Structure formats: structure tokens, C-alpha cells
Amino acid sequence: MRKQPIRIKHGKNSDFPLSIEVLKQKVKEQLQNIPDILFQQYQIQEKDILIFYIDYQINKKQLDDSLLDTILNRDIQWSTDKILNEVPIGNGTKQTKIDKMVTELIAGAVGVYVVGEPDAITYNIAKQEKRNLQKAETESLVLGPQVSFTESLATNLNVIRWRLNTHDLVTEKFIIGERGQSEVRMVYLKTLANDTDVQTMRQRLQNLVVDELEDSSILSQYIEDNSTSIFPQFYLTELPDRLCYAIGKGRIGVLVDKSPTSIIAPSTFFSFFESTEDIYMRWNVGSFLRILRFVAMFISVVVTPTYVACVTFHYEVLPTPLLASLGQSRAQVPFPPIIEALLLELLIELLRESGARLPTKVGQTIGIVGGIVLGQAAVEAGLTSNVLIIVVASSALASFTAPSYIMGSAIRVIRFPLIIIAGLIGLIGVTLGICFFFIHLIRMTSLGRPYLLPAYPFNWKDMDNSFFRLPFTLSNTRSTSFQPKDMRRYPKQKAQTKKDIDE
């Protein structure tokens, strides 16, 4: 019996039905830069079925076991609806437009078309290459969970769900990118997060129009309040426990697919000097370490500019024994203090950058040996003094105490303009520079909230959540600075009640 030709009659607002040859041609036209598109044609019960996909984008095992095994081993006159009902893959989607279908193919979908049907089907069976959960690299901890985020959004959401096992956890989905699309998730607790913060973050994500989104750190620069400031306004973390701790305080987390870091918003200036290790330790030890970081930040910013100002203009503020030691140390140095300090600071930054870019073992060796050798050689050559080497090294070490790598980098950068102004007009310049940065911090906001909370506007109730720690039996409320819906974490009286086992 002669097979009757199929009559092609397009549905309304649909590119189908099409013959197999025409469909192949249209798909190849849109994927002309991708030579790895494969077409497989089958005939079952006098029905021609075309399966097509990009070779390296899909999971071949899932294709063979779930899709091909079902279609080829059942003697059924297939149609679009029957394939959707019978194939054991739950994300099948009908497609009526070829351009949209091609977009799905690029993302890792396989297309299925039964000739004569008014639509095709795409199944997303993308092959995802991802690394396993590992220890954090940039935020190392002694106590607490050691696991970090990965580049897989599904894995990161799974870890958050595992840590926050509650139905209040909301994960809103956004697709950002005109040419290269990325999935973004906003994560928060519905009964805690402030509605204004949630709406502000949602609006910024919805209104963002970019070609592509490479990483969460880039997203934070797009949506932050002041993109010209050197200070970061959102905290970036690769630790799930830190993100979950912030969400539990009423803040918002943002995750980006293919990025191993998450965004915490809103964040204050003091958030960048807090560590989750502070709450894992005893409260008095945690408070000491947190205060130590603030002192180290001040030392890192002020010590070298103060040295330059004192040696250049203000000899009278130095004790006589120290002044004599400085005179002997600088007797052979041909440069003024400002040039000497800038050279050493640049040398420290070169060693740090080279150590970070080289392989781990080589980088550590270069950093230690290079610092010792170059420092000793500089002193013996008369290019710098012993005292300045101690000052610059102390300043560099202090900057590394910040838990946030981005904030530590910002602190190291702002030393340079302070050194220059200290060499020009002395301690008055250092004071003016610090005042300038302080005024800048006062004017800054993070997701619309003051950046210097709780110091400005002053709120004494939140001091234990920023500058130090209190015992858990005394700190039973959340920070009022972020205005969560529920302020109380647990009843204070019950937390202070202690009973023996026989009572």
C-alpha cells in the first residue's frame, strides 16, 4: 500500500507542522555556528519521529535509558501527547516556535518531533559538570562546618534546604541575561525578612538588563547602591552556614547559577569583620577576636601614613630614643619617607598578588622567601629603613585579618592615598583623609539601609550583634537594624533556667 504524503498545514501562531527536511534546515540555520547538532530519524507505526540535540550538551545515559528506550521499544502510534505521557522524564515542554526550541537545545535539551503534529517537545537533560562539596578556600574556619558552595545552583539550594529545614524558606527564581541567560535565586524566610528589603531586591533583579551574568560578584556590583565606592555593600560568602545564619537574622541571600559564592543583603560595614567562628567559640573569646579585627583594621589604615607624617613633618611627637633610632636607620636612605613608604607598600602588594596567582605551594614559598630576601636586601642596599619594614609588614598583616577578602583589599588600597596626603601635609592630611572616608561611609547605604548601622544612626541594642558577643542566654533578640518581622529568637527566661536531671 502506497504511503500517503502528509499535508502540511500550519497552526495559528505556530511554526509546525513541518517536514523532517525543512525542520532540519531551519534548525541548522539557527545553529550554523554549532556543528555538533545531531539528528536521529526513526519510523514507528508509519510515523516519522525526529530526535535532535547538541552532542556534548546532553546526558547520553538519560537519553538512551529514558527517551529512546521508551519510544523505540513500544509499538505505539506516537503523538506529542502520548510521548509526554509515556516518556519517564518529567520536564517535557511543548514547543511551537523554532527559535525558542533552539534556545532550549543550546541549554542542554533534546528535541522530539513527530511529523504532522502541531508542536514539538523538548526535554531538558543537560549534562552538568560540577565539583563535589569541598572545604572553603577563601573563608577558612577552625570551628564549624567546613563545607562550601559549588558552581551548581541545584547543589547549593540543596545544602541550604538541608540546613534550613522549614516551610518558611522562600526561593524566588529569576532569569537574567539577554544573550547568555543565568538562573538567579533570591532566598529568605517569609516570616522574618523585611518586606521592604525583599521588594527592593526583587525590583533590582527584575529590572536588571545585561548581556550575560558571569558570577555573583558581578551581580552584586550591578545591584549595589553605590557602584563607584571602593567599599563593598553586599557581603559575598562561599559558606552555607554563614548564609543560613544571615537568613535566620532576617536578611536576604542571592544565589547565581555557575557561581560558588552567594550574596548577603543588606550588609553593614561591620558585617565584613564578623565571622561565623565568633559564634562557634565561647562568647568572651569571640568578642575578643571581633574587637581585634577592628583594631587591626585601624592599624592597617593609619600606621604607615602616621609614620610618613611624623618622620617628614612632626619629629617633636616622637620620643627622643625612638627619634635617634630612626635617624640612624634612615641615615643611608636616599629617598624621602613618602617615596620609601610607597615603594615598600608596592613591594608588599606585588608579593601578595604574585603569591595569589601562582600555584599554592609555589605561591607560599615566593611570598615568604621573597619578603625576607627583598626586605633584607633593601635594608642592606640603603633603599629603606628597618623601622619602616616593621611598620609596613605590621600594616599588611593587620589587613589580612578581615574575614572578607574584598573588604581587606579595599583597606589595603585606601592606604596609598593616605600615605600620599601624609607626605604632603602631615598629620593634618591623615586626619582629613580619615574624615573624608568616614563621611563617605556615613552617606552610603546597603539595600537602602545605612551602611554604618548600628554606629550611625546609633543603636545601642545592636552593639552585641556587631562589635562584640554576649552569651546566648542574654542575646535572645535579632538585630533591630534590619527590622525583621519577628525580633525574638527564643524566650529569655527559659534560656536562663537551669535544671538538674533529677528535678
C-alpha angles and dihedrals in degrees: 000000000000115000113242116234115248115248112228112218117164120225122229112285090356133113091211151128100051137159117255093249093052092046091051091050094049093048092048091050091058093041097041090130091055111069093178097079110126128200124199118188124197135175118213123170090348090305118124112220124189122199117188136173145146106272102226097036102068139067102253094196092054090046092054100038101040109024110025095035091054097045099042100041099050122077097221132133094242126218132169094264094047092051091051090050098043106036109088095226113107102204101066113146130190114234125200098169123066095210092055090046091052089052089056091049091055089052092055106275129139118223125220123190129179109202112248096025120122093233145022131229131234125197118194104224097149118173107236119201108202139156124239124256108284141173117287115261105193098035106043119183134195094200129031135035114339099200121110136195121272134209091265113094091199091055092047092050089048091054092049092049089049092053096039102043097179137114089227091074110109123196112188116195127222131176111211127183136067099214103014111031122210129188116235126190127200110206127194144133111262095212094049113031116094111251093223092055092047093049092046093052092044091052093049092051093046093048095047112112115183137144094242141344113228102178144351090254089061091047090054090055091051096051103033120113098242114027094180097059121102090219119085115238098196125051115237116205137172093196117099091201091056092050092047091047090053092046089051088057091056101265130128130250127204123199126191124201113249091020124107094204132072132209123237117201139221099025131175130212090256092052089073091063096049123095130192085231087072091069094043091058128065111288095246093049091045091051091050093051092047093051089046090059092053091049090048091051091053091047092049092053101040111030102074096042089047091052091051092048094048096046092045103041115357110055089146093070092060122086114250096245090050091046090053091050091050091049092054092045094051097039094102098035110111096194130080114250094258093057091042092052094045091050092052093045090051090048091053091049091049091052091048094048095045091048091052094049098045123077112284100257094040092045093054091049093048092048095051100036094038093052094049096043097043093043093051092043092050092053094047091047091053094241094124142004131255092239094056091050089056091047095049093044091051090049092050093048091049091054091056092061092077109104089216114074091201093054091046089054091050091052091051092050097051090057091073099062089043091053091050095049090044090055091050105044106004128224091348087064092048090052092047091048093051090047090051092053091044092053089047090053091048091055095048126097136191114214087341095308124113111271095218098054126174094018092052117051083025115238114171093189091069097047092098089055094052116023102026143355132251126201113277090245089064101035103066100140134077123240112284090205092080094040100225118193093243116041099183120081096183139339108285096209094053091047090055094047113101123191133183119236093251096053 
